[in-house]
Amino acid sequence: MSLPHAILTALLEKPSSGLALTRRFDRSIGYFWSATHQQIYRELGKLEQAGFIRALPSEQPSRGQKKEFEVLPAGRAELTRWASGEQESKPIRDALLLRLRASAVVGRVGLDEELRRHLTLHRRQLAEYQEIEDRDFGAAADPEDRLRRLVLRAGIGLETFWVEWLAEALAEVTDMDGATAPGDGATAPGDGAAG
């Protein structure tokens, strides 16, 4: 997914200013596609130059006035083209997984604390997603709500995976630490390392 397409999606849902768009990103699209305020403003300019969006006419002078943008037919066509095309699956790039692999070589110092920290963060995110689902998606029948709920369910599924996996990893590391003799904090380079 690209930021321009995320912006087009959000603007088709509701014409907005850059600031309002940033706030909406923080509450919805930002859960799976983050962008800074500056990135959003930069992309708004590019989308306007490309003829995909336009600033809505304002009744007041523009100085200090927030410009609101709407999607033009060319922008809708671009989003339709992109949404109906193929998307390649992205390989996982996660620093925590790399840290586990490195710990197999250099030792596990501090690894249990980092696993606990990540477990807390993922539990918090899972609870937030579940709260959103309970609040916003009761018995949704509207097709748009059903598709939005599917996106949320993906987030819930991913967070559930991370919570379960981190609990398993923490138990494994705790077990290894209990089996390690005092003063022997490292494992042999080949012990239990995948691949």
C-alpha positions as CSV (number, residue, x, y, z in Angstrom):
1,M,0.0,0.0,0.0
2,S,1.2,3.5,-0.7
3,L,0.6,6.7,1.2
4,P,-1.1,8.4,-1.8
5,H,-3.7,5.6,-2.0
6,A,-4.3,5.7,1.7
7,I,-4.9,9.4,1.4
8,L,-7.3,8.9,-1.5
9,T,-9.2,6.3,0.5
10,A,-9.5,8.6,3.5
11,L,-10.6,11.6,1.3
12,L,-13.2,9.5,-0.5
13,E,-14.6,8.6,2.8
14,K,-14.8,12.2,3.8
15,P,-13.2,15.4,2.4
16,S,-10.7,16.8,4.9
17,S,-8.0,19.2,5.6
18,G,-4.4,18.0,6.1
19,L,-4.7,18.3,9.9
20,A,-8.1,16.5,10.0
21,L,-6.6,13.8,7.8
22,T,-3.6,13.3,10.1
23,R,-6.0,12.9,13.1
24,R,-8.1,10.4,11.1
25,F,-5.0,8.5,10.2
26,D,-4.1,8.3,13.9
27,R,-7.6,6.7,14.7
28,S,-8.0,4.3,11.7
29,I,-5.6,3.9,8.8
30,G,-2.7,4.7,11.0
31,Y,-3.0,1.3,12.7
32,F,-1.7,-0.4,9.6
33,W,-0.2,2.4,7.5
34,S,1.4,5.2,9.5
35,A,2.3,8.6,8.2
36,T,3.6,11.9,9.7
37,H,1.8,15.2,9.4
38,Q,4.6,16.4,7.0
39,Q,4.3,13.3,4.8
40,I,0.6,13.7,4.5
41,Y,0.9,17.4,3.5
42,R,3.7,16.6,1.0
43,E,1.5,13.9,-0.6
44,L,-1.6,16.2,-0.7
45,G,0.5,18.6,-2.8
46,K,1.6,15.8,-5.1
47,L,-2.0,14.5,-5.5
48,E,-3.2,18.0,-6.2
49,Q,-0.6,18.5,-8.9
50,A,-1.4,15.2,-10.4
51,G,-5.1,16.2,-10.7
52,F,-6.3,13.5,-8.3
53,I,-7.6,15.9,-5.7
54,R,-8.6,19.6,-5.4
55,A,-9.0,22.1,-2.6
56,L,-12.6,22.8,-1.9
57,P,-13.6,26.4,-2.6
58,S,-13.7,28.5,0.6
59,E,-16.0,31.3,1.4
60,Q,-13.4,33.0,3.6
61,P,-9.9,34.3,2.6
62,S,-7.4,31.5,2.5
63,R,-4.9,33.0,4.9
64,G,-4.9,30.9,8.1
65,Q,-7.8,28.9,6.7
66,K,-7.5,25.2,6.6
67,K,-7.8,23.9,3.0
68,E,-10.1,20.9,2.7
69,F,-9.5,18.5,-0.1
70,E,-11.8,16.2,-2.1
71,V,-11.1,13.5,-4.6
72,L,-11.6,14.2,-8.3
73,P,-12.8,11.6,-10.8
74,A,-9.1,11.0,-11.9
75,G,-8.2,10.2,-8.3
76,R,-11.1,7.8,-7.9
77,A,-10.0,6.1,-11.1
78,E,-6.4,5.8,-9.8
79,L,-7.6,4.3,-6.5
80,T,-9.9,1.9,-8.3
81,R,-7.0,0.9,-10.6
82,W,-4.7,0.3,-7.7
83,A,-7.3,-1.5,-5.5
84,S,-8.2,-3.9,-8.3
85,G,-4.6,-4.8,-9.1
86,E,-2.2,-7.4,-7.6
87,Q,-0.3,-6.7,-4.4
88,E,2.8,-8.7,-3.6
89,S,3.0,-10.1,-0.1
90,K,5.8,-8.5,2.0
91,P,8.3,-10.6,3.8
92,I,8.5,-10.2,7.5
93,R,11.1,-7.7,8.8
94,D,10.9,-7.6,12.5
95,A,13.8,-6.4,14.7
96,L,12.6,-8.6,17.6
97,L,12.9,-11.8,15.6
98,L,16.4,-10.7,14.5
99,R,17.3,-10.0,18.1
100,L,16.3,-13.6,19.0
101,R,18.5,-14.9,16.3
102,A,21.4,-12.8,17.4
103,S,20.8,-13.8,21.0
104,A,21.3,-17.4,20.0
105,V,24.9,-16.4,19.0
106,V,25.9,-13.8,21.6
107,G,23.7,-14.7,24.6
108,R,20.4,-13.8,26.0
109,V,21.3,-10.8,28.3
110,G,18.2,-8.6,28.5
111,L,16.1,-10.7,26.2
112,D,13.5,-11.7,28.8
113,E,12.9,-8.0,29.6
114,E,12.5,-7.1,26.0
115,L,10.1,-10.0,25.4
116,R,8.0,-8.8,28.5
117,R,8.0,-5.3,27.1
118,H,6.7,-6.4,23.7
119,L,4.2,-8.7,25.3
120,T,2.8,-5.7,27.3
121,L,2.6,-3.6,24.1
122,H,0.9,-6.3,22.1
123,R,-1.6,-7.0,24.9
124,R,-2.4,-3.3,25.0
125,Q,-2.9,-3.1,21.3
126,L,-5.1,-6.2,21.2
127,A,-7.3,-4.7,23.9
128,E,-7.6,-1.5,22.0
129,Y,-8.6,-3.3,18.8
130,Q,-11.2,-5.4,20.7
131,E,-12.6,-2.3,22.3
132,I,-13.0,-0.7,18.8
133,E,-14.7,-3.8,17.5
134,D,-17.1,-3.9,20.4
135,R,-17.8,-0.2,20.1
136,D,-18.0,0.2,16.3
137,F,-19.0,-3.1,14.8
138,G,-22.0,-4.7,16.6
139,A,-24.0,-6.5,13.9
140,A,-22.7,-4.6,10.9
141,A,-24.6,-5.4,7.7
142,D,-23.4,-2.4,5.6
143,P,-20.8,-3.7,3.1
144,E,-18.4,-0.9,3.9
145,D,-18.5,-1.7,7.6
146,R,-18.0,-5.4,6.8
147,L,-14.8,-4.6,4.9
148,R,-13.6,-2.2,7.6
149,R,-14.3,-4.9,10.2
150,L,-12.3,-7.4,8.2
151,V,-9.3,-5.0,8.4
152,L,-9.8,-4.7,12.1
153,R,-10.1,-8.5,12.4
154,A,-6.7,-8.8,10.7
155,G,-5.3,-6.6,13.3
156,I,-6.9,-8.6,16.1
157,G,-5.6,-11.8,14.6
158,L,-2.0,-10.5,14.3
159,E,-2.0,-9.1,17.8
160,T,-3.5,-12.4,19.1
161,F,-0.6,-14.2,17.3
162,W,2.0,-11.9,18.9
163,V,0.6,-12.2,22.4
164,E,0.5,-16.0,22.2
165,W,3.9,-16.3,20.5
166,L,5.6,-13.8,22.9
167,A,4.2,-15.7,25.9
168,E,5.6,-18.9,24.5
169,A,9.0,-17.2,23.7
170,L,9.1,-15.8,27.2
171,A,8.4,-19.2,28.8
172,E,11.1,-20.7,26.6
173,V,13.7,-18.1,27.5
174,T,12.8,-18.4,31.2
175,D,13.2,-22.2,31.0
176,M,16.6,-21.8,29.3
177,D,17.7,-19.3,31.9
178,G,16.6,-21.7,34.6
179,A,18.6,-24.5,32.9
180,T,21.7,-22.4,32.6
181,A,24.3,-22.6,35.3
182,P,25.1,-19.4,37.2
183,G,27.7,-17.3,35.2
184,D,26.9,-19.2,32.0
185,G,24.6,-16.7,30.2
186,A,25.4,-17.6,26.6
187,T,24.3,-20.5,24.4
188,A,26.6,-22.2,22.0
189,P,26.3,-20.7,18.5
190,G,24.6,-23.7,17.0
191,D,22.3,-24.5,19.8
192,G,18.7,-24.2,18.8
193,A,19.4,-21.6,16.0
194,A,17.2,-22.0,13.0
195,G,18.8,-22.3,9.6
